[in-house]
Amino acid sequence: MAVKDVFRALGGGGSLALVVDAVIGSGKLALVLAEFLFGNIDMLLAMFAAVSGHIAPRVDWLPAGLVNNLVLALAGLYVLVIVGRLVKRWNDER
C-alpha cells in the first residue's frame, strides 16, 4: 500500500496540509506540540507500543514497519527525557 493511500484513508492530503501549514507558520504551535510530546512521552510510548503490537498487524492501511519505527523513536526520546529529568533533579539537589 502506498503512502498516498494512507493519507487518503486518514482524511486526505488537505487536512495534512492544514496541520503542516499551522506547524510551520506558527512557532508557538510547534513549541506547544513539543511540550506536549515531552510531557506525555510515557503515555504516547505505551499507546504506540500497543498499536504496534496488536492493531497495526491487523489493519491493512496502517504500515506495521512505520509504527515499529515510530515506537523505536519514541523509546529513544523517552530515555533522553528521563535522563534529562534525572540530571535536572541531581543539579537541583546540589
Beta strands, then each sheet from edge to edge (+ up, - down):
end
